[in-house]
Amino acid sequence: MELIDWRRLEASVFNHLVENLPVTENTRDGLVAMVVDGRGGGGDGGVDIDVTKQTGQMVEVSKLNYFPKSFSGGHR
């Protein structure tokens, strides 16, 4: 098994790998999780994931962002 060198990933590869976990984990028990069209419509390049009930009611929204240079300030 090869390990992922997280320090060398480009944003598009990071997003593809990381978005699969919350989609898989949250698609269960009548819930549907999916990556939203537009992928991070705020222009930050992040990925948005919506979790809805089968009725269409929104349950959760997750935001994934790629920070290649680490967090800023006191968020390390």
PyMOL Python script that loads the backbone (N, CA, C, O; Angstrom):
from pymol import cmd

cmd.read_pdbstr("""\
ATOM      1  N   MET A   1       0.830  -1.173   0.000  1.00  0.00           N
ATOM      2  CA  MET A   1       0.000   0.000   0.000  1.00  0.00           C
ATOM      3  C   MET A   1       0.883   1.247   0.000  1.00  0.00           C
ATOM      4  O   MET A   1       1.789   1.374   0.823  1.00  0.00           O
ATOM      5  N   GLU A   2       0.617   2.148  -0.911  1.00  0.00           N
ATOM      6  CA  GLU A   2       1.377   3.398  -0.957  1.00  0.00           C
ATOM      7  C   GLU A   2       0.712   4.442  -0.069  1.00  0.00           C
ATOM      8  O   GLU A   2      -0.514   4.531  -0.010  1.00  0.00           O
ATOM      9  N   LEU A   3       1.520   5.217   0.609  1.00  0.00           N
ATOM     10  CA  LEU A   3       1.005   6.311   1.417  1.00  0.00           C
ATOM     11  C   LEU A   3       0.854   7.555   0.563  1.00  0.00           C
ATOM     12  O   LEU A   3       1.560   7.728  -0.431  1.00  0.00           O
ATOM     13  N   ILE A   4      -0.055   8.406   0.948  1.00  0.00           N
ATOM     14  CA  ILE A   4      -0.270   9.659   0.235  1.00  0.00           C
ATOM     15  C   ILE A   4       0.683  10.707   0.799  1.00  0.00           C
ATOM     16  O   ILE A   4       0.746  10.907   2.013  1.00  0.00           O
ATOM     17  N   ASP A   5       1.412  11.363  -0.065  1.00  0.00           N
ATOM     18  CA  ASP A   5       2.279  12.466   0.367  1.00  0.00           C
ATOM     19  C   ASP A   5       1.429  13.734   0.360  1.00  0.00           C
ATOM     20  O   ASP A   5       1.383  14.455  -0.637  1.00  0.00           O
ATOM     21  N   TRP A   6       0.757  13.998   1.483  1.00  0.00           N
ATOM     22  CA  TRP A   6      -0.195  15.107   1.581  1.00  0.00           C
ATOM     23  C   TRP A   6       0.467  16.462   1.324  1.00  0.00           C
ATOM     24  O   TRP A   6      -0.205  17.402   0.900  1.00  0.00           O
ATOM     25  N   ARG A   7       1.752  16.572   1.569  1.00  0.00           N
ATOM     26  CA  ARG A   7       2.452  17.852   1.378  1.00  0.00           C
ATOM     27  C   ARG A   7       2.610  18.216  -0.082  1.00  0.00           C
ATOM     28  O   ARG A   7       2.851  19.381  -0.399  1.00  0.00           O
ATOM     29  N   ARG A   8       2.483  17.261  -0.972  1.00  0.00           N
ATOM     30  CA  ARG A   8       2.713  17.510  -2.396  1.00  0.00           C
ATOM     31  C   ARG A   8       1.448  17.459  -3.248  1.00  0.00           C
ATOM     32  O   ARG A   8       1.523  17.566  -4.472  1.00  0.00           O
ATOM     33  N   LEU A   9       0.310  17.298  -2.625  1.00  0.00           N
ATOM     34  CA  LEU A   9      -0.942  17.212  -3.386  1.00  0.00           C
ATOM     35  C   LEU A   9      -1.370  18.572  -3.915  1.00  0.00           C
ATOM     36  O   LEU A   9      -1.231  19.590  -3.237  1.00  0.00           O
ATOM     37  N   GLU A  10      -1.884  18.573  -5.114  1.00  0.00           N
ATOM     38  CA  GLU A  10      -2.506  19.779  -5.652  1.00  0.00           C
ATOM     39  C   GLU A  10      -3.943  19.831  -5.147  1.00  0.00           C
ATOM     40  O   GLU A  10      -4.502  18.813  -4.741  1.00  0.00           O
ATOM     41  N   ALA A  11      -4.532  21.013  -5.174  1.00  0.00           N
ATOM     42  CA  ALA A  11      -5.883  21.210  -4.633  1.00  0.00           C
ATOM     43  C   ALA A  11      -6.903  20.275  -5.267  1.00  0.00           C
ATOM     44  O   ALA A  11      -7.736  19.715  -4.553  1.00  0.00           O
ATOM     45  N   SER A  12      -6.867  20.091  -6.566  1.00  0.00           N
ATOM     46  CA  SER A  12      -7.870  19.253  -7.230  1.00  0.00           C
ATOM     47  C   SER A  12      -7.785  17.795  -6.775  1.00  0.00           C
ATOM     48  O   SER A  12      -8.812  17.134  -6.622  1.00  0.00           O
ATOM     49  N   VAL A  13      -6.574  17.293  -6.559  1.00  0.00           N
ATOM     50  CA  VAL A  13      -6.398  15.915  -6.098  1.00  0.00           C
ATOM     51  C   VAL A  13      -6.841  15.794  -4.641  1.00  0.00           C
ATOM     52  O   VAL A  13      -7.514  14.833  -4.269  1.00  0.00           O
ATOM     53  N   PHE A  14      -6.460  16.770  -3.824  1.00  0.00           N
ATOM     54  CA  PHE A  14      -6.889  16.807  -2.423  1.00  0.00           C
ATOM     55  C   PHE A  14      -8.410  16.772  -2.337  1.00  0.00           C
ATOM     56  O   PHE A  14      -8.975  15.958  -1.606  1.00  0.00           O
ATOM     57  N   ASN A  15      -9.071  17.652  -3.083  1.00  0.00           N
ATOM     58  CA  ASN A  15     -10.532  17.722  -3.043  1.00  0.00           C
ATOM     59  C   ASN A  15     -11.168  16.399  -3.439  1.00  0.00           C
ATOM     60  O   ASN A  15     -12.109  15.938  -2.793  1.00  0.00           O
ATOM     61  N   HIS A  16     -10.663  15.797  -4.484  1.00  0.00           N
ATOM     62  CA  HIS A  16     -11.221  14.523  -4.947  1.00  0.00           C
ATOM     63  C   HIS A  16     -11.077  13.432  -3.876  1.00  0.00           C
ATOM     64  O   HIS A  16     -12.014  12.671  -3.636  1.00  0.00           O
ATOM     65  N   LEU A  17      -9.923  13.360  -3.246  1.00  0.00           N
ATOM     66  CA  LEU A  17      -9.693  12.344  -2.221  1.00  0.00           C
ATOM     67  C   LEU A  17     -10.526  12.605  -0.968  1.00  0.00           C
ATOM     68  O   LEU A  17     -11.160  11.690  -0.443  1.00  0.00           O
ATOM     69  N   VAL A  18     -10.526  13.824  -0.496  1.00  0.00           N
ATOM     70  CA  VAL A  18     -11.127  14.141   0.792  1.00  0.00           C
ATOM     71  C   VAL A  18     -12.657  14.205   0.735  1.00  0.00           C
ATOM     72  O   VAL A  18     -13.314  13.880   1.724  1.00  0.00           O
ATOM     73  N   GLU A  19     -13.232  14.608  -0.381  1.00  0.00           N
ATOM     74  CA  GLU A  19     -14.691  14.725  -0.444  1.00  0.00           C
ATOM     75  C   GLU A  19     -15.388  13.373  -0.345  1.00  0.00           C
ATOM     76  O   GLU A  19     -16.554  13.312   0.043  1.00  0.00           O
ATOM     77  N   ASN A  20     -14.704  12.302  -0.684  1.00  0.00           N
ATOM     78  CA  ASN A  20     -15.323  10.982  -0.644  1.00  0.00           C
ATOM     79  C   ASN A  20     -15.660  10.511   0.767  1.00  0.00           C
ATOM     80  O   ASN A  20     -16.635   9.781   0.945  1.00  0.00           O
ATOM     81  N   LEU A  21     -14.894  10.901   1.759  1.00  0.00           N
ATOM     82  CA  LEU A  21     -15.154  10.452   3.124  1.00  0.00           C
ATOM     83  C   LEU A  21     -16.487  10.975   3.664  1.00  0.00           C
ATOM     84  O   LEU A  21     -17.319  10.164   4.072  1.00  0.00           O
ATOM     85  N   PRO A  22     -16.732  12.292   3.686  1.00  0.00           N
ATOM     86  CA  PRO A  22     -18.025  12.746   4.223  1.00  0.00           C
ATOM     87  C   PRO A  22     -19.222  12.313   3.374  1.00  0.00           C
ATOM     88  O   PRO A  22     -20.313  12.111   3.907  1.00  0.00           O
ATOM     89  N   VAL A  23     -19.032  12.170   2.067  1.00  0.00           N
ATOM     90  CA  VAL A  23     -20.147  11.700   1.229  1.00  0.00           C
ATOM     91  C   VAL A  23     -20.485  10.259   1.610  1.00  0.00           C
ATOM     92  O   VAL A  23     -21.656   9.919   1.776  1.00  0.00           O
ATOM     93  N   THR A  24     -19.478   9.426   1.745  1.00  0.00           N
ATOM     94  CA  THR A  24     -19.701   8.025   2.108  1.00  0.00           C
ATOM     95  C   THR A  24     -20.274   7.897   3.517  1.00  0.00           C
ATOM     96  O   THR A  24     -21.220   7.141   3.738  1.00  0.00           O
ATOM     97  N   GLU A  25     -19.709   8.624   4.457  1.00  0.00           N
ATOM     98  CA  GLU A  25     -20.138   8.534   5.850  1.00  0.00           C
ATOM     99  C   GLU A  25     -21.553   9.069   6.083  1.00  0.00           C
ATOM    100  O   GLU A  25     -22.249   8.589   6.977  1.00  0.00           O
ATOM    101  N   ASN A  26     -21.982  10.039   5.307  1.00  0.00           N
ATOM    102  CA  ASN A  26     -23.273  10.684   5.535  1.00  0.00           C
ATOM    103  C   ASN A  26     -24.390  10.192   4.629  1.00  0.00           C
ATOM    104  O   ASN A  26     -25.522  10.658   4.755  1.00  0.00           O
ATOM    105  N   THR A  27     -24.111   9.268   3.724  1.00  0.00           N
ATOM    106  CA  THR A  27     -25.167   8.690   2.895  1.00  0.00           C
ATOM    107  C   THR A  27     -25.606   7.391   3.567  1.00  0.00           C
ATOM    108  O   THR A  27     -25.056   6.319   3.313  1.00  0.00           O
ATOM    109  N   ARG A  28     -26.615   7.520   4.432  1.00  0.00           N
ATOM    110  CA  ARG A  28     -27.100   6.379   5.217  1.00  0.00           C
ATOM    111  C   ARG A  28     -28.408   6.758   5.904  1.00  0.00           C
ATOM    112  O   ARG A  28     -28.748   7.937   5.998  1.00  0.00           O
ATOM    113  N   ASP A  29     -29.117   5.780   6.368  1.00  0.00           N
ATOM    114  CA  ASP A  29     -30.323   5.987   7.180  1.00  0.00           C
ATOM    115  C   ASP A  29     -31.275   7.023   6.590  1.00  0.00           C
ATOM    116  O   ASP A  29     -31.812   7.860   7.315  1.00  0.00           O
ATOM    117  N   GLY A  30     -31.480   6.967   5.292  1.00  0.00           N
ATOM    118  CA  GLY A  30     -32.406   7.900   4.657  1.00  0.00           C
ATOM    119  C   GLY A  30     -31.807   9.259   4.326  1.00  0.00           C
ATOM    120  O   GLY A  30     -32.521  10.147   3.860  1.00  0.00           O
ATOM    121  N   LEU A  31     -30.506   9.438   4.559  1.00  0.00           N
ATOM    122  CA  LEU A  31     -29.835  10.689   4.224  1.00  0.00           C
ATOM    123  C   LEU A  31     -29.055  10.511   2.923  1.00  0.00           C
ATOM    124  O   LEU A  31     -28.589   9.419   2.599  1.00  0.00           O
ATOM    125  N   VAL A  32     -28.928  11.610   2.191  1.00  0.00           N
ATOM    126  CA  VAL A  32     -28.161  11.603   0.946  1.00  0.00           C
ATOM    127  C   VAL A  32     -27.151  12.746   1.017  1.00  0.00           C
ATOM    128  O   VAL A  32     -27.524  13.902   1.216  1.00  0.00           O
ATOM    129  N   ALA A  33     -25.877  12.417   0.853  1.00  0.00           N
ATOM    130  CA  ALA A  33     -24.814  13.428   0.850  1.00  0.00           C
ATOM    131  C   ALA A  33     -24.255  13.525  -0.555  1.00  0.00           C
ATOM    132  O   ALA A  33     -24.032  12.514  -1.222  1.00  0.00           O
ATOM    133  N   MET A  34     -24.031  14.757  -0.997  1.00  0.00           N
ATOM    134  CA  MET A  34     -23.474  14.936  -2.341  1.00  0.00           C
ATOM    135  C   MET A  34     -22.691  16.223  -2.439  1.00  0.00           C
ATOM    136  O   MET A  34     -22.978  17.202  -1.750  1.00  0.00           O
ATOM    137  N   VAL A  35     -21.692  16.204  -3.312  1.00  0.00           N
ATOM    138  CA  VAL A  35     -20.911  17.396  -3.597  1.00  0.00           C
ATOM    139  C   VAL A  35     -21.799  18.328  -4.416  1.00  0.00           C
ATOM    140  O   VAL A  35     -22.418  17.912  -5.396  1.00  0.00           O
ATOM    141  N   VAL A  36     -21.853  19.591  -4.004  1.00  0.00           N
ATOM    142  CA  VAL A  36     -22.727  20.570  -4.640  1.00  0.00           C
ATOM    143  C   VAL A  36     -22.085  21.091  -5.926  1.00  0.00           C
ATOM    144  O   VAL A  36     -20.877  21.321  -5.972  1.00  0.00           O
ATOM    145  N   ASP A  37     -22.895  21.275  -6.963  1.00  0.00           N
ATOM    146  CA  ASP A  37     -22.398  21.874  -8.207  1.00  0.00           C
ATOM    147  C   ASP A  37     -21.758  23.216  -7.898  1.00  0.00           C
ATOM    148  O   ASP A  37     -22.261  23.980  -7.075  1.00  0.00           O
ATOM    149  N   GLY A  38     -20.666  23.492  -8.550  1.00  0.00           N
ATOM    150  CA  GLY A  38     -19.992  24.771  -8.347  1.00  0.00           C
ATOM    151  C   GLY A  38     -18.808  24.673  -7.424  1.00  0.00           C
ATOM    152  O   GLY A  38     -17.971  25.575  -7.381  1.00  0.00           O
ATOM    153  N   ARG A  39     -18.727  23.581  -6.682  1.00  0.00           N
ATOM    154  CA  ARG A  39     -17.589  23.333  -5.799  1.00  0.00           C
ATOM    155  C   ARG A  39     -17.055  24.582  -5.115  1.00  0.00           C
ATOM    156  O   ARG A  39     -16.088  25.185  -5.581  1.00  0.00           O
ATOM    157  N   GLY A  40     -17.665  24.958  -4.044  1.00  0.00           N
ATOM    158  CA  GLY A  40     -17.151  26.088  -3.273  1.00  0.00           C
ATOM    159  C   GLY A  40     -17.465  27.409  -3.931  1.00  0.00           C
ATOM    160  O   GLY A  40     -16.562  28.203  -4.193  1.00  0.00           O
ATOM    161  N   GLY A  41     -18.729  27.656  -4.200  1.00  0.00           N
ATOM    162  CA  GLY A  41     -19.163  28.835  -4.929  1.00  0.00           C
ATOM    163  C   GLY A  41     -18.632  30.158  -4.419  1.00  0.00           C
ATOM    164  O   GLY A  41     -18.777  31.171  -5.104  1.00  0.00           O
ATOM    165  N   GLY A  42     -18.022  30.191  -3.246  1.00  0.00           N
ATOM    166  CA  GLY A  42     -17.486  31.429  -2.708  1.00  0.00           C
ATOM    167  C   GLY A  42     -16.193  31.866  -3.375  1.00  0.00           C
ATOM    168  O   GLY A  42     -15.629  32.896  -3.006  1.00  0.00           O
ATOM    169  N   GLY A  43     -15.716  31.108  -4.344  1.00  0.00           N
ATOM    170  CA  GLY A  43     -14.500  31.485  -5.038  1.00  0.00           C
ATOM    171  C   GLY A  43     -13.223  31.080  -4.331  1.00  0.00           C
ATOM    172  O   GLY A  43     -12.129  31.439  -4.767  1.00  0.00           O
ATOM    173  N   ASP A  44     -13.353  30.325  -3.231  1.00  0.00           N
ATOM    174  CA  ASP A  44     -12.159  29.937  -2.494  1.00  0.00           C
ATOM    175  C   ASP A  44     -11.605  28.592  -2.930  1.00  0.00           C
ATOM    176  O   ASP A  44     -10.585  28.140  -2.409  1.00  0.00           O
ATOM    177  N   GLY A  45     -12.270  27.948  -3.883  1.00  0.00           N
ATOM    178  CA  GLY A  45     -11.790  26.671  -4.389  1.00  0.00           C
ATOM    179  C   GLY A  45     -12.126  25.491  -3.514  1.00  0.00           C
ATOM    180  O   GLY A  45     -11.735  24.363  -3.815  1.00  0.00           O
ATOM    181  N   GLY A  46     -12.856  25.734  -2.417  1.00  0.00           N
ATOM    182  CA  GLY A  46     -13.231  24.651  -1.519  1.00  0.00           C
ATOM    183  C   GLY A  46     -14.364  23.818  -2.094  1.00  0.00           C
ATOM    184  O   GLY A  46     -14.911  24.129  -3.152  1.00  0.00           O
ATOM    185  N   VAL A  47     -14.701  22.767  -1.386  1.00  0.00           N
ATOM    186  CA  VAL A  47     -15.757  21.854  -1.800  1.00  0.00           C
ATOM    187  C   VAL A  47     -16.901  21.959  -0.793  1.00  0.00           C
ATOM    188  O   VAL A  47     -16.675  21.932   0.417  1.00  0.00           O
ATOM    189  N   ASP A  48     -18.116  22.078  -1.291  1.00  0.00           N
ATOM    190  CA  ASP A  48     -19.294  22.083  -0.437  1.00  0.00           C
ATOM    191  C   ASP A  48     -19.994  20.739  -0.562  1.00  0.00           C
ATOM    192  O   ASP A  48     -20.148  20.209  -1.662  1.00  0.00           O
ATOM    193  N   ILE A  49     -20.420  20.189   0.574  1.00  0.00           N
ATOM    194  CA  ILE A  49     -21.151  18.927   0.587  1.00  0.00           C
ATOM    195  C   ILE A  49     -22.449  19.143   1.340  1.00  0.00           C
ATOM    196  O   ILE A  49     -22.443  19.551   2.501  1.00  0.00           O
ATOM    197  N   ASP A  50     -23.565  18.866   0.674  1.00  0.00           N
ATOM    198  CA  ASP A  50     -24.888  18.974   1.291  1.00  0.00           C
ATOM    199  C   ASP A  50     -25.356  17.597   1.725  1.00  0.00           C
ATOM    200  O   ASP A  50     -25.185  16.612   1.006  1.00  0.00           O
ATOM    201  N   VAL A  51     -25.948  17.541   2.908  1.00  0.00           N
ATOM    202  CA  VAL A  51     -26.586  16.315   3.380  1.00  0.00           C
ATOM    203  C   VAL A  51     -28.069  16.628   3.527  1.00  0.00           C
ATOM    204  O   VAL A  51     -28.448  17.539   4.264  1.00  0.00           O
ATOM    205  N   THR A  52     -28.900  15.877   2.828  1.00  0.00           N
ATOM    206  CA  THR A  52     -30.347  16.104   2.860  1.00  0.00           C
ATOM    207  C   THR A  52     -31.083  14.804   3.175  1.00  0.00           C
ATOM    208  O   THR A  52     -30.576  13.702   2.969  1.00  0.00           O
ATOM    209  N   LYS A  53     -32.306  14.985   3.683  1.00  0.00           N
ATOM    210  CA  LYS A  53     -33.197  13.837   3.823  1.00  0.00           C
ATOM    211  C   LYS A  53     -33.752  13.529   2.449  1.00  0.00           C
ATOM    212  O   LYS A  53     -33.661  14.359   1.544  1.00  0.00           O
ATOM    213  N   GLN A  54     -34.320  12.361   2.280  1.00  0.00           N
ATOM    214  CA  GLN A  54     -34.904  11.999   0.992  1.00  0.00           C
ATOM    215  C   GLN A  54     -36.059  12.928   0.616  1.00  0.00           C
ATOM    216  O   GLN A  54     -36.453  12.991  -0.549  1.00  0.00           O
ATOM    217  N   THR A  55     -36.598  13.644   1.594  1.00  0.00           N
ATOM    218  CA  THR A  55     -37.669  14.616   1.333  1.00  0.00           C
ATOM    219  C   THR A  55     -37.126  15.913   0.751  1.00  0.00           C
ATOM    220  O   THR A  55     -37.891  16.764   0.298  1.00  0.00           O
ATOM    221  N   GLY A  56     -35.808  16.063   0.763  1.00  0.00           N
ATOM    222  CA  GLY A  56     -35.179  17.287   0.266  1.00  0.00           C
ATOM    223  C   GLY A  56     -34.803  18.258   1.370  1.00  0.00           C
ATOM    224  O   GLY A  56     -34.151  19.267   1.102  1.00  0.00           O
ATOM    225  N   GLN A  57     -35.204  17.975   2.621  1.00  0.00           N
ATOM    226  CA  GLN A  57     -34.879  18.856   3.744  1.00  0.00           C
ATOM    227  C   GLN A  57     -33.383  18.820   4.034  1.00  0.00           C
ATOM    228  O   GLN A  57     -32.802  17.748   4.203  1.00  0.00           O
ATOM    229  N   MET A  58     -32.759  20.005   4.091  1.00  0.00           N
ATOM    230  CA  MET A  58     -31.334  20.119   4.372  1.00  0.00           C
ATOM    231  C   MET A  58     -31.064  19.772   5.828  1.00  0.00           C
ATOM    232  O   MET A  58     -31.744  20.259   6.731  1.00  0.00           O
ATOM    233  N   VAL A  59     -30.062  18.925   6.045  1.00  0.00           N
ATOM    234  CA  VAL A  59     -29.689  18.500   7.384  1.00  0.00           C
ATOM    235  C   VAL A  59     -28.342  19.104   7.784  1.00  0.00           C
ATOM    236  O   VAL A  59     -28.145  19.504   8.932  1.00  0.00           O
ATOM    237  N   GLU A  60     -27.422  19.165   6.824  1.00  0.00           N
ATOM    238  CA  GLU A  60     -26.057  19.611   7.128  1.00  0.00           C
ATOM    239  C   GLU A  60     -25.382  20.094   5.853  1.00  0.00           C
ATOM    240  O   GLU A  60     -25.657  19.601   4.759  1.00  0.00           O
ATOM    241  N   VAL A  61     -24.495  21.067   6.017  1.00  0.00           N
ATOM    242  CA  VAL A  61     -23.627  21.508   4.926  1.00  0.00           C
ATOM    243  C   VAL A  61     -22.200  21.457   5.453  1.00  0.00           C
ATOM    244  O   VAL A  61     -21.905  22.000   6.518  1.00  0.00           O
ATOM    245  N   SER A  62     -21.328  20.812   4.716  1.00  0.00           N
ATOM    246  CA  SER A  62     -19.909  20.741   5.093  1.00  0.00           C
ATOM    247  C   SER A  62     -19.093  21.512   4.076  1.00  0.00           C
ATOM    248  O   SER A  62     -19.429  21.552   2.892  1.00  0.00           O
ATOM    249  N   LYS A  63     -18.032  22.116   4.543  1.00  0.00           N
ATOM    250  CA  LYS A  63     -17.135  22.899   3.698  1.00  0.00           C
ATOM    251  C   LYS A  63     -15.735  22.329   3.845  1.00  0.00           C
ATOM    252  O   LYS A  63     -15.207  22.257   4.954  1.00  0.00           O
ATOM    253  N   LEU A  64     -15.136  21.927   2.746  1.00  0.00           N
ATOM    254  CA  LEU A  64     -13.770  21.420   2.757  1.00  0.00           C
ATOM    255  C   LEU A  64     -12.876  22.421   2.045  1.00  0.00           C
ATOM    256  O   LEU A  64     -13.182  22.855   0.935  1.00  0.00           O
ATOM    257  N   ASN A  65     -11.772  22.786   2.683  1.00  0.00           N
ATOM    258  CA  ASN A  65     -10.827  23.716   2.062  1.00  0.00           C
ATOM    259  C   ASN A  65      -9.419  23.151   2.111  1.00  0.00           C
ATOM    260  O   ASN A  65      -9.044  22.434   3.038  1.00  0.00           O
ATOM    261  N   TYR A  66      -8.663  23.489   1.103  1.00  0.00           N
ATOM    262  CA  TYR A  66      -7.280  23.052   0.944  1.00  0.00           C
ATOM    263  C   TYR A  66      -6.370  24.203   1.348  1.00  0.00           C
ATOM    264  O   TYR A  66      -6.426  25.279   0.752  1.00  0.00           O
ATOM    265  N   PHE A  67      -5.526  23.980   2.366  1.00  0.00           N
ATOM    266  CA  PHE A  67      -4.586  24.990   2.842  1.00  0.00           C
ATOM    267  C   PHE A  67      -3.166  24.453   2.697  1.00  0.00           C
ATOM    268  O   PHE A  67      -2.640  23.860   3.638  1.00  0.00           O
ATOM    269  N   PRO A  68      -2.542  24.644   1.553  1.00  0.00           N
ATOM    270  CA  PRO A  68      -1.215  24.058   1.337  1.00  0.00           C
ATOM    271  C   PRO A  68      -0.135  24.658   2.214  1.00  0.00           C
ATOM    272  O   PRO A  68       0.892  24.018   2.440  1.00  0.00           O
ATOM    273  N   LYS A  69      -0.332  25.850   2.706  1.00  0.00           N
ATOM    274  CA  LYS A  69       0.690  26.513   3.542  1.00  0.00           C
ATOM    275  C   LYS A  69       0.310  26.516   5.007  1.00  0.00           C
ATOM    276  O   LYS A  69       0.903  27.258   5.790  1.00  0.00           O
ATOM    277  N   SER A  70      -0.674  25.698   5.405  1.00  0.00           N
ATOM    278  CA  SER A  70      -1.129  25.579   6.785  1.00  0.00           C
ATOM    279  C   SER A  70      -2.149  26.669   7.099  1.00  0.00           C
ATOM    280  O   SER A  70      -2.457  27.521   6.265  1.00  0.00           O
ATOM    281  N   PHE A  71      -2.654  26.617   8.305  1.00  0.00           N
ATOM    282  CA  PHE A  71      -3.605  27.624   8.777  1.00  0.00           C
ATOM    283  C   PHE A  71      -2.867  28.889   9.154  1.00  0.00           C
ATOM    284  O   PHE A  71      -1.666  28.870   9.424  1.00  0.00           O
ATOM    285  N   SER A  72      -3.596  29.984   9.170  1.00  0.00           N
ATOM    286  CA  SER A  72      -2.987  31.250   9.564  1.00  0.00           C
ATOM    287  C   SER A  72      -3.286  31.540  11.044  1.00  0.00           C
ATOM    288  O   SER A  72      -4.184  30.946  11.641  1.00  0.00           O
ATOM    289  N   GLY A  73      -2.536  32.438  11.597  1.00  0.00           N
ATOM    290  CA  GLY A  73      -2.796  32.898  12.957  1.00  0.00           C
ATOM    291  C   GLY A  73      -2.763  31.790  13.979  1.00  0.00           C
ATOM    292  O   GLY A  73      -1.888  30.924  13.967  1.00  0.00           O
ATOM    293  N   GLY A  74      -3.760  31.839  14.886  1.00  0.00           N
ATOM    294  CA  GLY A  74      -3.818  30.888  15.986  1.00  0.00           C
ATOM    295  C   GLY A  74      -4.554  29.623  15.667  1.00  0.00           C
ATOM    296  O   GLY A  74      -4.936  28.902  16.589  1.00  0.00           O
ATOM    297  N   HIS A  75      -4.778  29.307  14.399  1.00  0.00           N
ATOM    298  CA  HIS A  75      -5.546  28.128  14.009  1.00  0.00           C
ATOM    299  C   HIS A  75      -4.669  26.945  13.619  1.00  0.00           C
ATOM    300  O   HIS A  75      -5.112  26.086  12.857  1.00  0.00           O
ATOM    301  N   ARG A  76      -3.486  26.879  14.098  1.00  0.00           N
ATOM    302  CA  ARG A  76      -2.573  25.792  13.717  1.00  0.00           C
ATOM    303  C   ARG A  76      -2.738  24.589  14.590  1.00  0.00           C
ATOM    304  O   ARG A  76      -2.045  23.589  14.401  1.00  0.00           O
TER     305      ARG A  76
END
""", "prot")
cmd.dss("prot")
cmd.show_as("cartoon", "prot")
cmd.util.cbc("prot")
cmd.orient("prot")
